[in-house]
Amino acid sequence: MAKPYSQFTALWAITRASLKAIFKSPQAIFFSLFFPIVLIVIFGSLGGGGGISMSIAIDKKSDTLNPVYLAIKNNALFDIVEGTEADLEDQMKKGRITAIVEVKQLKNTSDTAAKYDVHFRYSSANQVEIPQFQGILRSIIIGLNQTLNPRPDVATVSSEIVPGRIYRRIDFLLPGMIGFSLIGASVFGVAFLFFNLRETLVLKRMYASPVKKSNIVIGESIARLIYQLATVIVLIIVGTYFYHFTLSNGFVTFLELLVISVFALLVFMGFGFIMSSVAKNQNVIPIYANLFMFPQYFLSGTFFPKSALPKSIQWLVEILPLTSVNDALRKVSFEGVHLLGCWKQLGILTIWGIIVYAIAIRVFRWE
């Protein structure tokens, strides 16, 4: 008596065959693993900090009726962040804002003494940015000197450092490279794979076999997940052991980075399914994929901070799926936030996932 057909065996066979094909593909290995590692080596070797942002907070004890305060507040190079004292202190220690500034009037009656003092507090998480910040403060004071003509300077500058994590360039770069690898391999890999399977009628033959249709798609998807998770693990290991990438909560942070990566992969693969179905020929797939990915490379904080972009497009930047991935990875790795603290980023990805797979189900073709 013949044994019943095993769907699990079929699923495992599809997954294993697809995984072997991926590891044998030079393009897959280059773009998802080799290229990001090369960028990590190049930028990691430069040292220093990454993600420089001139976001500052004004201490509520500041004197707000003097020209120094107004000049700092109205300077286009500063993005003023507001919040409670505890929240601002927490953001400063985590490196989200450069410094907390207090402007106070000095009790001097002499015409030859400064009238104001600009005192700022910063953490070691942002100490690489401080020379640039001090340069901006100095240029503001020079400008006021020329306008008000005081003797000597209109204001003095003092500073205070508080404990915080050291923010290295790799702490900004590595999450961006993980996001770069995830979106590229998912979209290109799935789009080309299913288009080729359809064009060579392999997908049609598999559809006619006893294997469930869902198992065909799931098997190929699992293979992609396994490969890309292996890539993420290698990137984290390289960043951690060679460039001291920050894993705030150790192994727990490592696992949470993998969970975010799986979530991102599932969403990005949905875009690949759509492209493989709407493409009329293989030549248009790179066009569709690059139209989707390239703007996000430069808008989503992959290579440089998204805060450097104009405020008028920040709303667009925040809703991009790659922005959510990069932000969640950085919050978990450097700031020590757990997955529940990334509810906004994971929520945006969930919305994208629902929309994308609703479209993919409608347009997916077996022939």
N, C-alpha and C positions, 0 to 999 in steps of 0.2 A: 504493500500500500504506500502510495507516494506521500511524502511529508508535505504539510501545508507550506505554502510559500512564505518565507520569513521577510517581513518588511524591514525589520531591524537589520538583518544581514544585508539587504539591498541598500539601506541607508548608509551603513558602515562602508560598504564597497564603493559607493559613489563618493563618500567623504574621503576615503583613503586614496582613490584614484585622482581626485581633484587636488588633494594636498601634494601628491607626488608631482603632478603637472606644474603646480605653482613653484615648488622648490627647484624645478628644472628650468624655470623661466628666468633668463638673465634680466629681462626688463623688470620683472616683479621685484627681484632682489635689489636691483640698482636703485629704483625709485623709492622703495619703501624702507630700505635698510642702509645701503651703502651711501646714497646721497645725503640723507639726514646725518649720518655719522661724520661724513666729511665736513658738513657745515658746523657740527658741534666741535670738531677738532679745530677748525679755523677760528671760529668766534670764541671758543673756550680758551684758546691759547692767547687771546688778546688780553684776558684778565679783566679786572675792573667790574663795574656794575652794569646792569642792563635795565631797560625799561625806565629811563630817566623821565620823570614827570614833575613839573613845577606846580604841583597841587599843594596849596598851603592852607592852614587854618588860622584865623585871627582869634587870639585869646579874648574872652569876654571882659577881662579886666582892662583892656586897652582903652586909652584916651582916643575917642573917635572924632574929636573936634579940632585936630591939628593937621597941618599940611602933609606931614610924613605919613600918617595913617592913610589919608586920602590918596596919596601918590602910590602907596603899595597896593591898596584895594583896587585902584583903577588901572594898574599896570597890566597890559595885554599879555605879558608873559606868565602871569600868575592866574591859576584857577582856584578861586576861593571856595573851600569846602566848609559846610556848616554842619553842626550836630552838637550833641551834649559833650560836656567836658570828658566824660569817661570814654565815649565813643571815639572822639578825636584822638585821645591819648592812645587808645587801642589801635586805631588806624595808623598812627605815627610809628608805633612799635613794630607793626607788621609791614611797614614800608609803603603803604598806600598813599600817604601824603609826605611831603618832604620835610615840613617843619610846622610848628605852632608858634606864631609870631605875636609878641606883645609890644605895643607901642605905648610908652608912658612919658609924661612930661617930667623933666628933672627940676628939682627945687633949687635952681641956680638963679641968682640975681645979677651975676656978673655978665657984662656984654661980651666977654671973651670966652665964655663957656658954652658948650652945646646945650640946647634947650630940651632936646628929646633923646630918648634911648630906645633903640630897636633891639629887643631881646628875643632870641628865638631858641626853641628847644627842638632837638632832632635825635633820632636813634641811630644806632650803628647799622640798621637795615638800610639807611639812606645816606650814609656818610660819604659815599662816592659823589653824590650830587651836590654836597654842600659847597665846594669851591665855586661851582656855577651859580648856586643860589646867592652866595656872598657877593659874587661879581655883579649880579643884578641889583642887589641892595645898594652896593657901592655906586652904581650908575644912577640910581634913583636919588641918592644923597647929593651926588655931584650936580645933578640937574636942579635940585632944590637950592643948592648953594648959589648957583648962577642966577636963579630967580629971586631968592630972598636976600642974597649977598650978606650972609652972616660971617662972623669971625669968632672961632674958626669954622668947623662944620656945623650944620644945623642939627645933626644927630650923631650919636655914637652907636656902635653895633656891638652887642655882646651875645654870647651863645652858651648853651648848656647841652651836653650829650646825656641821653638816658639809655639804659640797656635795651638791646634789641638784636635780632638775628642779623648776621652779615648777609647782605643781598648781593650775590655774585651774578655775573653775566649769565652763567649757566642756569640759574634759577628762572630767568626770563626766557632764555633760548630753548631749553630742552622741552618744556611743555608745548612751545610753538612747533618744534620739530616733530613731536609725537602727533600733534594735530595735522601737520603737513603730511606725514606718512599715512595716517588713517584715512584722510579724505582722498588722497591721490590713489592709493592702492584699492580702496573700496569702489570708488566711482569707475576708474579705468578698468580695474580687474573684472568687476561684475558686468559692466557694459560690453566689453570685448568678449568675455567668456560666453554669455548667453546669446549674443549676436552670432558668434561663430558656431555655437551648437545648433542654432536655428538654421543658419545658412547651409550647414553640412548635413542637415536632416537628422543629426544625432538626437536632438531634442524630440523630434517627431517619433523616432524609433523608441526612445525611452518612454514617451507618452503612451505608446501602444503596448508596452510591456506590462507585466503585472505590478510593477512598482507604482505606488501611489504618487500622484502628481506632486503633492506637497513634499514627499520625501526626496524627490529629485531636487527641488529648490532648496530644501533644508540641508540636504547633504552637501551641495555646493557651497552654501552659506557657512556651514560649520567649518569647512575646510578653510575658507577665507578668515574666519574668526580665529582659528588655531594659528594660522600663519601670522596674522597681524598681531596677535597677542604675543607670540614669540618675538616678533620685531620690537614691540613696545618694551618687553622685558630686557632685550639686549640694549636698547637705547638707554633705559634707566640704569642698567648696570654700568655701562660706559660712562654716563654722566656722573654717577655716584662715586665710582672708584677712581676715576681719572681726574674729574673736575670738581668733586665735592658738592654735587647736587644735593639740595636740602630735602630730606624726607622727614618732615616735622615730627611725625609720630612713628617713625621707624617702619616696621613691617606692616602695620595697619595702614599707613599712608600708601605703601606699595600696593596693597590689595585694593585700596580705594581708587588708585589710579587705573588699575586694571578694570575695575567695574565701570568707571567713566569711559574707558576706551571701548569696552564692549557695547555700551549704550550708543556711543558715537558711531561705531562700525555698523550697527543695525540701521541707524538713520541714514548714513551715507550710502549703504548698499541699496537702499530704496531708490535713491537717485540713479544708481547704476542700472537697476531694473527698468526704470522708465526710459532711460537713454537707449538701452538695448532694444526696446520695443518700438520706439518712435523713429529710430535711425533707418534710413532707406538703404544705406550702404555703409561699409566699414570706415570709409574716409571721413564721414561726418561725425563719427563718435568723438574724436579728439576735439573737434570744434565745439560740440555741445559740452563736453567735459570741461574744457578750458574756460568757456563762457561762465560756467558755474563756479569753478574753483579759483581762477586767477584773481578776480576781484576780492575774494575772501582772503587770499594770501596777503594782500596789502591793506585790507580794511579791518581784519579780525585780530590784529596784534600778534601775527606769526613771527615777523622779523623785526618790527619796531612797535612801540606802544601805540595803542589806538587813541590815547589821549592827545597825541600829536596831530590828529586829524581835526578838521574844522568842527565846531560845535553844531553847526547846522545839519550835519549828517550823522551825529552820534546816535540818534534814534534808529537809523538804518543799521549802523554798525552793531548795536546791541541785539538786534533780532536775527542776525546771521547765525546759522548753526555752528560754523567754525569758531565764532566769537565765544559762544557758550562753552564749547569744548575747551578752548584755550584758557578761558577765565576759570572754569571749574578745576582744571588740572593745576593751575597756579595757586588757587585758593587752598586746595588740598595739600599740595606739596610744600609750599613755603609758609603759608599762614597757619597751617595746622587745622583748617576747617574740615569737619567731617561731611559726609555725603548730604546729611539733612541741612547743613548750612549752605549747600549749593542748590537749594530748591528752585531758585529763579532760573539758573542755567539749565538744570535738568528738566524744568517745566517747559522752557522754550524748545529744547530738543524733543520732548514728548509731543508737543504741538506739531513740530515739523514732521516727526515720525508718522503721526496720524494722517496728516495731509498727504505726505509722500506715498504711503502705502495704499491709501484710498485711491490715488491716481494710478499707482502701479498695478493694482488688481484690475482696474478697468482697461488698461492699455496692454497688459502683458499678453503676448502671443506665443503659441507653441510652434507655429509654422511661419 
